[in-house]
Amino acid sequence: MIYFGLIGLGICLAIGLAALGCGAGIGRALSAALEGTARQPEASGNLRTTLIIGAALIESLTIYALVIGILLLGKLPSMDVAVELFKLLAESGKPLL
C-alpha cells in the first residue's frame, strides 16, 4: 500500500520540481538576455534567437516531467481496485502500513 502512496508523491514531486526549476532557469536566461541587449543593442537579434532556443530546451524538462508523471499515473490502481484492497486489508486485521 505504501507503494501507491510513493507513486503519488513521486508524481507530485516530479512535476512540481521540474516546473520550479524551469521557471528559475527561464527567469535567469531572460534576465541575462535583457542585460546583454542593454549593453550591446546591435546584438539583440542573436541574443533573441539564442534565448528562444534556450527557453525551448529548458521547457522540454517540464514536458519530460509531465510525461513521467502520466506514465506513473498509469501504475496507480483504479478506485474500485483500491477500495477492494482496503477492504481486504481491513478484514485481515493486518496494519495498513
MMTF fields as JSON, N, C-alpha, C and O atoms, coordinates in Angstrom:
{
  "mmtfVersion": "1.0.0",
  "mmtfProducer": "UNKNOWN",
  "numBonds": 387,
  "numAtoms": 388,
  "numGroups": 97,
  "numChains": 1,
  "numModels": 1,
  "chainsPerModel": [1],
  "groupsPerChain": [97],
  "chainIdList": ["A"],
  "bondAtomList": [4, 2, 8, 6, 12, 10, 16, 14, 20, 18, 24, 22, 28, 26, 32, 30, 36, 34, 40, 38, 44, 42, 48, 46, 52, 50, 56, 54, 60, 58, 64, 62, 68, 66, 72, 70, 76, 74, 80, 78, 84, 82, 88, 86, 92, 90, 96, 94, 100, 98, 104, 102, 108, 106, 112, 110, 116, 114, 120, 118, 124, 122, 128, 126, 132, 130, 136, 134, 140, 138, 144, 142, 148, 146, 152, 150, 156, 154, 160, 158, 164, 162, 168, 166, 172, 170, 176, 174, 180, 178, 184, 182, 188, 186, 192, 190, 196, 194, 200, 198, 204, 202, 208, 206, 212, 210, 216, 214, 220, 218, 224, 222, 228, 226, 232, 230, 236, 234, 240, 238, 244, 242, 248, 246, 252, 250, 256, 254, 260, 258, 264, 262, 268, 266, 272, 270, 276, 274, 280, 278, 284, 282, 288, 286, 292, 290, 296, 294, 300, 298, 304, 302, 308, 306, 312, 310, 316, 314, 320, 318, 324, 322, 328, 326, 332, 330, 336, 334, 340, 338, 344, 342, 348, 346, 352, 350, 356, 354, 360, 358, 364, 362, 368, 366, 372, 370, 376, 374, 380, 378, 384, 382],
  "bondOrderList": [1, 1, 1, 1, 1, 1, 1, 1, 1, 1, 1, 1, 1, 1, 1, 1, 1, 1, 1, 1, 1, 1, 1, 1, 1, 1, 1, 1, 1, 1, 1, 1, 1, 1, 1, 1, 1, 1, 1, 1, 1, 1, 1, 1, 1, 1, 1, 1, 1, 1, 1, 1, 1, 1, 1, 1, 1, 1, 1, 1, 1, 1, 1, 1, 1, 1, 1, 1, 1, 1, 1, 1, 1, 1, 1, 1, 1, 1, 1, 1, 1, 1, 1, 1, 1, 1, 1, 1, 1, 1, 1, 1, 1, 1, 1, 1],
  "groupList": [{"groupName": "MET", "atomNameList": ["N", "CA", "C", "O"], "elementList": ["N", "C", "C", "O"], "formalChargeList": [0, 0, 0, 0], "bondAtomList": [1, 0, 2, 1, 3, 2], "bondOrderList": [1, 1, 2], "singleLetterCode": "M", "chemCompType": "L-PEPTIDE LINKING"}, {"groupName": "ILE", "atomNameList": ["N", "CA", "C", "O"], "elementList": ["N", "C", "C", "O"], "formalChargeList": [0, 0, 0, 0], "bondAtomList": [1, 0, 2, 1, 3, 2], "bondOrderList": [1, 1, 2], "singleLetterCode": "I", "chemCompType": "L-PEPTIDE LINKING"}, {"groupName": "TYR", "atomNameList": ["N", "CA", "C", "O"], "elementList": ["N", "C", "C", "O"], "formalChargeList": [0, 0, 0, 0], "bondAtomList": [1, 0, 2, 1, 3, 2], "bondOrderList": [1, 1, 2], "singleLetterCode": "Y", "chemCompType": "L-PEPTIDE LINKING"}, {"groupName": "PHE", "atomNameList": ["N", "CA", "C", "O"], "elementList": ["N", "C", "C", "O"], "formalChargeList": [0, 0, 0, 0], "bondAtomList": [1, 0, 2, 1, 3, 2], "bondOrderList": [1, 1, 2], "singleLetterCode": "F", "chemCompType": "L-PEPTIDE LINKING"}, {"groupName": "GLY", "atomNameList": ["N", "CA", "C", "O"], "elementList": ["N", "C", "C", "O"], "formalChargeList": [0, 0, 0, 0], "bondAtomList": [1, 0, 2, 1, 3, 2], "bondOrderList": [1, 1, 2], "singleLetterCode": "G", "chemCompType": "PEPTIDE LINKING"}, {"groupName": "LEU", "atomNameList": ["N", "CA", "C", "O"], "elementList": ["N", "C", "C", "O"], "formalChargeList": [0, 0, 0, 0], "bondAtomList": [1, 0, 2, 1, 3, 2], "bondOrderList": [1, 1, 2], "singleLetterCode": "L", "chemCompType": "L-PEPTIDE LINKING"}, {"groupName": "CYS", "atomNameList": ["N", "CA", "C", "O"], "elementList": ["N", "C", "C", "O"], "formalChargeList": [0, 0, 0, 0], "bondAtomList": [1, 0, 2, 1, 3, 2], "bondOrderList": [1, 1, 2], "singleLetterCode": "C", "chemCompType": "L-PEPTIDE LINKING"}, {"groupName": "ALA", "atomNameList": ["N", "CA", "C", "O"], "elementList": ["N", "C", "C", "O"], "formalChargeList": [0, 0, 0, 0], "bondAtomList": [1, 0, 2, 1, 3, 2], "bondOrderList": [1, 1, 2], "singleLetterCode": "A", "chemCompType": "L-PEPTIDE LINKING"}, {"groupName": "ARG", "atomNameList": ["N", "CA", "C", "O"], "elementList": ["N", "C", "C", "O"], "formalChargeList": [0, 0, 0, 0], "bondAtomList": [1, 0, 2, 1, 3, 2], "bondOrderList": [1, 1, 2], "singleLetterCode": "R", "chemCompType": "L-PEPTIDE LINKING"}, {"groupName": "SER", "atomNameList": ["N", "CA", "C", "O"], "elementList": ["N", "C", "C", "O"], "formalChargeList": [0, 0, 0, 0], "bondAtomList": [1, 0, 2, 1, 3, 2], "bondOrderList": [1, 1, 2], "singleLetterCode": "S", "chemCompType": "L-PEPTIDE LINKING"}, {"groupName": "GLU", "atomNameList": ["N", "CA", "C", "O"], "elementList": ["N", "C", "C", "O"], "formalChargeList": [0, 0, 0, 0], "bondAtomList": [1, 0, 2, 1, 3, 2], "bondOrderList": [1, 1, 2], "singleLetterCode": "E", "chemCompType": "L-PEPTIDE LINKING"}, {"groupName": "THR", "atomNameList": ["N", "CA", "C", "O"], "elementList": ["N", "C", "C", "O"], "formalChargeList": [0, 0, 0, 0], "bondAtomList": [1, 0, 2, 1, 3, 2], "bondOrderList": [1, 1, 2], "singleLetterCode": "T", "chemCompType": "L-PEPTIDE LINKING"}, {"groupName": "GLN", "atomNameList": ["N", "CA", "C", "O"], "elementList": ["N", "C", "C", "O"], "formalChargeList": [0, 0, 0, 0], "bondAtomList": [1, 0, 2, 1, 3, 2], "bondOrderList": [1, 1, 2], "singleLetterCode": "Q", "chemCompType": "L-PEPTIDE LINKING"}, {"groupName": "PRO", "atomNameList": ["N", "CA", "C", "O"], "elementList": ["N", "C", "C", "O"], "formalChargeList": [0, 0, 0, 0], "bondAtomList": [1, 0, 2, 1, 3, 2], "bondOrderList": [1, 1, 2], "singleLetterCode": "P", "chemCompType": "L-PEPTIDE LINKING"}, {"groupName": "ASN", "atomNameList": ["N", "CA", "C", "O"], "elementList": ["N", "C", "C", "O"], "formalChargeList": [0, 0, 0, 0], "bondAtomList": [1, 0, 2, 1, 3, 2], "bondOrderList": [1, 1, 2], "singleLetterCode": "N", "chemCompType": "L-PEPTIDE LINKING"}, {"groupName": "VAL", "atomNameList": ["N", "CA", "C", "O"], "elementList": ["N", "C", "C", "O"], "formalChargeList": [0, 0, 0, 0], "bondAtomList": [1, 0, 2, 1, 3, 2], "bondOrderList": [1, 1, 2], "singleLetterCode": "V", "chemCompType": "L-PEPTIDE LINKING"}, {"groupName": "LYS", "atomNameList": ["N", "CA", "C", "O"], "elementList": ["N", "C", "C", "O"], "formalChargeList": [0, 0, 0, 0], "bondAtomList": [1, 0, 2, 1, 3, 2], "bondOrderList": [1, 1, 2], "singleLetterCode": "K", "chemCompType": "L-PEPTIDE LINKING"}, {"groupName": "ASP", "atomNameList": ["N", "CA", "C", "O"], "elementList": ["N", "C", "C", "O"], "formalChargeList": [0, 0, 0, 0], "bondAtomList": [1, 0, 2, 1, 3, 2], "bondOrderList": [1, 1, 2], "singleLetterCode": "D", "chemCompType": "L-PEPTIDE LINKING"}],
  "groupTypeList": [0, 1, 2, 3, 4, 5, 1, 4, 5, 4, 1, 6, 5, 7, 1, 4, 5, 7, 7, 5, 4, 6, 4, 7, 4, 1, 4, 8, 7, 5, 9, 7, 7, 5, 10, 4, 11, 7, 8, 12, 13, 10, 7, 9, 4, 14, 5, 8, 11, 11, 5, 1, 1, 4, 7, 7, 5, 1, 10, 9, 5, 11, 1, 2, 7, 5, 15, 1, 4, 1, 5, 5, 5, 4, 16, 5, 13, 9, 0, 17, 15, 7, 15, 10, 5, 3, 16, 5, 5, 7, 10, 9, 4, 16, 13, 5, 5],
  "groupIdList": [1, 2, 3, 4, 5, 6, 7, 8, 9, 10, 11, 12, 13, 14, 15, 16, 17, 18, 19, 20, 21, 22, 23, 24, 25, 26, 27, 28, 29, 30, 31, 32, 33, 34, 35, 36, 37, 38, 39, 40, 41, 42, 43, 44, 45, 46, 47, 48, 49, 50, 51, 52, 53, 54, 55, 56, 57, 58, 59, 60, 61, 62, 63, 64, 65, 66, 67, 68, 69, 70, 71, 72, 73, 74, 75, 76, 77, 78, 79, 80, 81, 82, 83, 84, 85, 86, 87, 88, 89, 90, 91, 92, 93, 94, 95, 96, 97],
  "secStructList": [7, 2, 2, 2, 2, 2, 2, 2, 2, 2, 2, 2, 2, 2, 2, 2, 2, 2, 2, 2, 2, 2, 2, 2, 2, 2, 2, 2, 2, 2, 2, 2, 2, 2, 2, 2, 2, 2, 2, 7, 4, 4, 4, 2, 2, 2, 2, 2, 2, 2, 2, 2, 2, 2, 2, 2, 2, 2, 2, 2, 2, 2, 2, 2, 2, 2, 2, 2, 2, 2, 2, 2, 2, 6, 6, 1, 7, 7, 2, 2, 2, 2, 2, 2, 2, 2, 2, 2, 2, 2, 2, 2, 6, 7, 7, 7, 7],
  "xCoordList": [0.819, 0.0, 0.864, 0.493, 2.0, 2.89, 3.379, 3.668, 3.466, 3.909, 3.048, 3.576, 1.737, 0.832, 0.997, 0.918, 1.225, 1.454, 2.749, 2.817, 3.771, 5.049, 4.959, 5.62, 4.143, 3.942, 3.278, 3.701, 2.239, 1.562, 2.495, 2.465, 3.321, 4.29, 5.327, 5.737, 5.752, 6.716, 6.164, 6.882, 4.882, 4.25, 4.257, 4.632, 3.841, 3.787, 5.164, 5.334, 6.138, 7.494, 8.108, 8.767, 7.904, 8.5, 7.993, 8.782, 6.689, 6.123, 6.399, 6.738, 6.257, 6.471, 7.898, 8.131, 8.853, 10.257, 10.717, 11.524, 10.206, 10.571, 10.037, 10.737, 8.804, 8.237, 8.989, 9.229, 9.359, 10.117, 11.487, 11.904, 12.175, 13.488, 13.417, 14.271, 12.406, 12.259, 11.921, 12.422, 11.084, 10.755, 11.982, 12.19, 12.798, 14.023, 15.011, 15.667, 15.113, 16.045, 15.653, 16.504, 14.373, 13.915, 14.041, 14.395, 13.756, 13.918, 15.358, 15.631, 16.269, 17.694, 18.152, 18.912, 17.695, 18.076, 17.525, 18.232, 16.284, 15.684, 16.397, 16.608, 16.764, 17.495, 18.84, 19.217, 19.551, 20.848, 20.686, 21.508, 19.636, 19.419, 19.073, 19.554, 18.251, 17.911, 19.125, 19.303, 19.942, 21.152, 22.114, 22.732, 22.238, 23.102, 22.591, 23.383, 21.266, 20.681, 20.897, 21.138, 20.811, 21.024, 22.474, 22.74, 23.399, 24.817, 25.229, 26.067, 24.629, 25.023, 23.755, 23.423, 23.053, 21.767, 21.864, 20.891, 22.993, 23.092, 23.136, 22.959, 23.365, 23.409, 22.071, 22.006, 21.015, 19.73, 19.157, 18.501, 19.38, 18.867, 19.471, 18.761, 20.787, 21.466, 21.044, 20.84, 20.915, 20.511, 19.088, 18.802, 18.207, 16.817, 16.746, 16.042, 17.489, 17.49, 18.035, 17.463, 19.129, 19.717, 18.777, 18.673, 18.092, 17.161, 15.992, 15.58, 15.453, 14.318, 14.72, 13.973, 15.895, 16.37, 16.612, 16.238, 17.228, 17.481, 16.197, 16.092, 15.214, 13.934, 13.222, 12.594, 13.316, 12.693, 13.354, 12.673, 14.666, 15.364, 15.032, 14.895, 14.9, 14.548, 13.13, 12.877, 12.207, 10.815, 10.667, 9.716, 11.598, 11.499, 11.618, 11.068, 12.312, 12.409, 11.037, 10.712, 10.231, 8.892, 8.035, 7.247, 8.181, 7.416, 7.833, 6.981, 9.13, 9.59, 9.008, 8.579, 8.987, 8.426, 6.936, 6.432, 6.233, 4.813, 4.598, 3.682, 5.413, 5.297, 5.566, 4.845, 6.595, 6.897, 5.741, 5.382, 5.154, 4.003, 2.819, 2.145, 2.555, 1.444, 1.723, 0.813, 2.976, 3.316, 3.163, 2.67, 3.583, 3.417, 1.955, 1.547, 1.174, -0.255, -0.927, -1.885, -0.435, -0.963, -0.658, -1.304, 0.308, 0.657, -0.245, -0.271, -0.981, -1.884, -3.125, -3.586, -3.672, -4.881, -6.099, -6.093, -7.138, -8.383, -9.015, -8.592, -10.011, -10.639, -11.301, -11.255, -11.914, -12.571, -11.56, -11.817, -10.425, -9.386, -8.819, -8.579, -8.604, -8.066, -9.034, -8.6, -10.33, -11.332, -11.343, -11.433, -11.252, -11.219, -9.967, -10.035, -8.826, -7.599, -7.741, -7.32, -8.334, -8.534, -9.503, -9.309, -10.538, -11.486, -10.808, -11.009, -10.003, -9.288, -8.319, -8.202, -7.631, -6.698, -7.431, -6.963, -8.572, -9.344, -9.88, -9.911, -10.298, -10.827, -9.738, -9.996, -8.531, -7.447, -6.894, -6.273, -7.118, -6.624, -5.168, -4.622, -4.535, -3.144, -3.075, -4.018, -1.973, -1.841, -1.735, -1.222, -2.219, -2.229, -0.847, -0.664, 0.12, 1.472, 2.161, 3.327],
  "yCoordList": [-1.196, 0.0, 1.262, 2.282, 1.181, 2.343, 2.62, 3.762, 1.566, 1.686, 2.695, 3.533, 2.623, 3.525, 4.962, 5.9, 5.137, 6.475, 7.083, 8.279, 6.251, 6.75, 7.116, 8.051, 6.381, 6.748, 8.119, 8.967, 8.333, 9.636, 10.762, 11.846, 10.507, 11.51, 11.777, 12.921, 10.734, 10.898, 11.741, 12.552, 11.55, 12.341, 13.812, 14.67, 14.093, 15.495, 16.129, 17.257, 15.421, 15.981, 16.169, 17.178, 15.223, 15.328, 16.552, 17.327, 16.727, 17.85, 19.17, 20.163, 19.187, 20.426, 20.926, 22.109, 20.048, 20.473, 20.836, 21.748, 20.126, 20.472, 21.852, 22.643, 22.141, 23.462, 24.558, 25.634, 24.291, 25.272, 25.531, 26.682, 24.477, 24.634, 25.328, 26.153, 24.998, 25.636, 27.112, 27.94, 27.442, 28.85, 29.653, 30.763, 29.087, 29.774, 29.88, 30.907, 28.82, 28.836, 29.839, 30.548, 29.897, 30.844, 32.27, 33.173, 32.477, 33.816, 34.291, 35.446, 33.397, 33.753, 33.999, 34.932, 33.173, 33.344, 34.653, 35.369, 34.972, 36.215, 37.425, 38.423, 37.335, 38.424, 38.666, 39.807, 37.583, 37.724, 38.259, 39.054, 37.833, 38.321, 39.809, 40.56, 40.229, 41.651, 42.498, 43.602, 41.982, 42.708, 42.807, 43.849, 41.719, 41.74, 42.706, 43.383, 42.774, 43.703, 45.148, 46.03, 45.379, 46.736, 47.171, 48.345, 46.249, 46.601, 46.733, 47.566, 45.902, 45.908, 45.74, 44.624, 46.837, 46.75, 46.151, 45.565, 46.278, 45.741, 44.219, 43.627, 43.575, 42.108, 41.519, 40.338, 42.31, 41.828, 40.684, 39.802, 40.672, 39.586, 38.242, 37.242, 38.22, 36.978, 36.523, 35.333, 37.483, 37.14, 36.583, 35.645, 37.154, 36.686, 35.243, 34.41, 34.965, 33.604, 32.609, 31.538, 32.969, 32.096, 31.91, 30.809, 32.976, 32.893, 31.975, 31.178, 32.069, 31.23, 29.756, 28.898, 29.461, 28.071, 27.57, 26.445, 28.387, 28.001, 27.795, 26.851, 28.675, 28.537, 27.253, 26.592, 26.897, 25.654, 24.439, 23.483, 24.474, 23.362, 23.289, 22.196, 24.433, 24.449, 23.923, 23.153, 24.334, 23.892, 22.404, 21.781, 21.821, 20.389, 19.58, 18.482, 20.088, 19.398, 19.265, 18.211, 20.312, 20.249, 19.247, 18.516, 19.207, 18.255, 16.823, 15.939, 16.588, 15.251, 14.866, 13.727, 15.793, 15.504, 15.2, 14.321, 15.914, 15.651, 14.262, 13.553, 13.868, 12.535, 11.46, 10.465, 11.656, 10.695, 10.616, 9.529, 11.765, 11.776, 11.027, 10.292, 11.197, 10.482, 8.982, 8.18, 8.593, 7.17, 6.572, 5.454, 7.311, 6.822, 6.778, 5.909, 7.702, 7.717, 6.443, 5.961, 5.908, 4.656, 3.463, 2.424, 3.584, 2.495, 2.443, 1.438, 3.517, 3.524, 2.696, 2.673, 2.013, 1.22, 2.128, 3.275, 1.594, 2.356, 2.444, 1.748, 3.284, 3.486, 2.207, 1.918, 1.438, 0.194, -0.807, -1.453, -0.934, -1.86, -1.397, -2.218, -0.09, 0.434, 0.187, -0.171, 0.371, 0.132, -1.341, -1.671, -2.223, -3.662, -4.026, -4.84, -3.42, -3.684, -3.247, -3.961, -2.071, -1.592, -2.481, -2.717, -2.975, -3.882, -5.179, -5.678, -5.728, -6.969, -6.77, -7.633, -5.656, -5.387, -5.19, -5.645, -4.518, -4.288, -5.611, -5.809, -6.51, -7.802, -8.714, -9.52, -8.59, -9.456, -9.069, -9.886, -7.825, -7.364, -6.936, -6.563, -6.979, -6.54, -5.034, -4.381, -4.458, -2.997, -2.519, -3.235, -1.317, -0.781, -0.428, -0.277, -0.294, 0.013, -1.261, -1.259],
  "zCoordList": [0.0, 0.0, 0.0, -0.581, 0.648, 0.642, -0.773, -1.131, -1.568, -2.954, -3.708, -4.439, -3.538, -4.245, -3.754, -4.547, -2.467, -1.925, -2.44, -2.725, -2.556, -3.066, -4.545, -4.996, -5.298, -6.702, -6.793, -7.579, -5.987, -5.981, -5.569, -6.152, -4.566, -4.126, -5.206, -5.406, -5.901, -6.989, -8.125, -8.709, -8.441, -9.495, -9.114, -9.913, -7.892, -7.433, -7.421, -7.885, -6.9, -6.821, -8.205, -8.452, -9.103, -10.434, -11.171, -11.711, -11.196, -11.939, -11.227, -11.871, -9.906, -9.157, -9.207, -9.453, -8.978, -9.001, -10.404, -10.58, -11.402, -12.78, -13.147, -13.779, -12.756, -13.054, -12.304, -12.853, -11.064, -10.284, -10.916, -11.048, -11.301, -11.919, -13.269, -13.594, -14.05, -15.364, -15.223, -15.983, -14.266, -14.041, -13.65, -14.141, -12.76, -12.35, -13.514, -13.685, -14.308, -15.445, -16.517, -17.053, -16.826, -17.848, -17.337, -18.096, -16.068, -15.5, -15.554, -15.88, -15.233, -15.283, -16.723, -16.984, -17.646, -19.06, -19.613, -20.323, -19.299, -19.77, -19.182, -19.871, -17.919, -17.285, -17.975, -18.238, -18.261, -18.929, -20.352, -20.809, -21.056, -22.422, -22.42, -23.268, -21.481, -21.405, -21.03, -21.545, -20.145, -19.769, -20.952, -21.172, -21.712, -22.892, -23.955, -24.61, -24.129, -25.097, -24.649, -25.473, -23.356, -22.845, -23.032, -23.291, -22.903, -23.049, -24.505, -24.851, -25.361, -26.777, -27.63, -28.029, -27.907, -28.623, -30.024, -30.501, -30.687, -32.05, -32.081, -33.146, -30.95, -30.887, -30.446, -30.104, -30.449, -29.919, -30.752, -30.198, -32.048, -32.892, -32.541, -32.43, -32.365, -31.981, -30.588, -30.347, -29.679, -28.316, -28.285, -27.541, -29.084, -29.124, -29.618, -29.047, -30.691, -31.239, -30.219, -30.018, -29.586, -28.579, -27.395, -26.853, -26.99, -25.871, -26.204, -25.361, -27.406, -27.779, -27.809, -27.339, -28.361, -28.386, -26.971, -26.639, -26.142, -24.751, -23.966, -23.182, -24.17, -23.463, -23.883, -23.055, -25.164, -25.623, -24.979, -24.606, -24.85, -24.2, -22.719, -22.17, -22.065, -20.651, -20.451, -19.524, -21.315, -21.193, -21.472, -20.999, -22.238, -22.509, -21.217, -21.136, -20.219, -18.933, -18.287, -17.741, -18.341, -17.773, -18.544, -17.944, -19.848, -20.644, -20.303, -20.21, -20.118, -19.723, -18.367, -18.184, -17.419, -16.101, -16.205, -15.506, -17.067, -17.256, -17.847, -17.43, -18.799, -19.399, -18.348, -18.281, -17.531, -16.468, -15.484, -15.033, -15.147, -14.25, -14.824, -14.102, -16.106, -16.744, -16.775, -16.561, -17.04, -17.029, -15.631, -15.483, -14.614, -13.245, -12.837, -12.066, -13.347, -13.043, -13.55, -12.945, -14.641, -15.168, -14.281, -14.412, -13.382, -12.472, -11.244, -10.534, -10.991, -9.841, -10.151, -11.292, -9.139, -9.392, -9.535, -9.088, -10.165, -10.265, -8.882, -7.959, -8.737, -7.435, -6.934, -5.738, -7.83, -7.422, -6.866, -5.85, -7.524, -7.068, -5.727, -4.842, -5.57, -4.321, -3.161, -2.066, -3.385, -2.337, -1.95, -0.768, -2.932, -2.647, -1.838, -0.918, -2.184, -1.423, 0.029, 0.94, 0.247, 1.605, 2.374, 3.567, 1.713, 2.376, 2.771, 3.879, 1.866, 2.182, 3.331, 4.201, 3.346, 4.439, 5.761, 6.805, 5.724, 6.941, 7.492, 8.706, 6.611, 7.057, 7.609, 8.503, 7.085, 7.518, 8.877, 9.556, 9.275, 10.57, 10.544, 11.583, 9.398, 9.291, 9.274, 8.828, 9.753, 9.687, 8.24, 7.38, 7.979, 6.627, 6.122, 4.914, 6.987, 6.541, 6.263, 5.869]
}
